[in-house]
Amino acid sequence: MPFTIRPAHNDDADLLPEVERSAAQAFLQSEVLHWIASQDVLSVAQHRAFIAGSGTWVLVDADNRPQGFLCGQACGDDWHIVELSVAQAAQGQGHGRRLITTASTWARANGFTGLTLTTFTCVPWNAPFYTRLGFERLDPQLCSEFLQRQLAAEQAHGLSDRCAMRLDL
Ligand SMILES: CC(C)(COP(=O)(O)OP(=O)(O)OC[C@H]1O[C@@H](n2cnc3c(N)ncnc32)[C@H](O)[C@@H]1OP(=O)(O)O)[C@@H](O)C(=O)NCCC(=O)NCCS
């Protein structure tokens, strides 16, 4: 099935929570993190806000139906990826990599100097994947205040083994 990536429309927002829930099923493979599969996902209202800020790309199938998304926001000179999800049935076909490339190409063209995110250190499709794409792990003490707050909030939410990463554009 042909997939394409395009900026998200407001109408896509209703469908994105289900995409994220499907994507999170990947964590059922993990003995330690299987509980992530049933955690809360971004709400429709949150998606609408990212879309209004031109901060979401969707991966769509031949019926123009979202099967993946990347959303984020400007954070100083960097652009921060809030969430990257590809529906379970579409995973492992390079779509995640293409969504990151789309965001980094756009961010560079729009004058941002880096792409940032927070992720699990040891999950194979998290930090090791981003490292292969050129992201570098940041020392928590040297992170921006925004990233430090983000890591603290995640820890308070029960997420351990998290790190912040940055791709220099
Ligand atoms: C992360 C995610 C978006 C990647 O999407 P995808 O379309 O499967 O991505 P790709 O096919 O481009 O593969 C991504 C990389 O992860 C690796 N990978 C994917 N699934 C994997 C698995 N089950 N086990 C080990 N490695 C895996 C691939 O080898 C690939 O690395 P490579 O391109 O360097 O070879 C997808 O797995 C997902 O939605 N996961 C659940 C949500 C999540 O973890 N989001 C990231 C939050 S920081």
The ligand as an ORCA input file, in Angstrom:
! r2SCAN-3c Opt
* xyz 0 1
  C       9.304      4.496     17.006
  C       8.390      4.230     15.813
  C       7.647      5.503     15.466
  C       9.268      3.836     14.630
  O       8.385      3.712     13.514
  P       8.685      2.680     12.335
  O       7.867      3.069     11.170
  O       8.590      1.296     12.852
  O      10.181      3.101     12.061
  P      11.215      2.483     11.034
  O      10.626      1.375     10.233
  O      11.763      3.673     10.336
  O      12.256      1.829     12.013
  C      12.806      2.576     13.040
  C      13.997      1.892     13.631
  O      13.574      1.141     14.754
  C      14.011     -0.194     14.642
  N      12.905     -1.006     15.106
  C      11.606     -0.825     14.792
  N      10.864     -1.763     15.433
  C      11.735     -2.508     16.146
  C      11.596     -3.634     17.030
  N      10.406     -4.161     17.310
  N      12.701     -4.122     17.588
  C      13.924     -3.621     17.319
  N      14.119     -2.549     16.511
  C      13.041     -2.018     15.942
  C      14.309     -0.426     13.183
  O      15.369     -1.334     13.031
  C      14.686      0.950     12.678
  O      16.041      1.220     12.785
  P      16.925      1.489     11.471
  O      16.108      2.351     10.554
  O      18.141      2.215     11.961
  O      17.190      0.128     10.949
  C       7.396      3.079     16.092
  O       8.112      1.938     16.478
  C       6.395      3.424     17.170
  O       5.392      4.081     16.916
  N       6.668      2.953     18.407
  C       5.783      3.192     19.524
  C       5.842      4.636     19.972
  C       7.249      5.095     20.238
  O       8.075      4.415     20.827
  N       7.508      6.334     19.782
  C       8.791      6.982     19.951
  C       8.707      7.887     21.123
  S      10.269      8.680     21.462
*
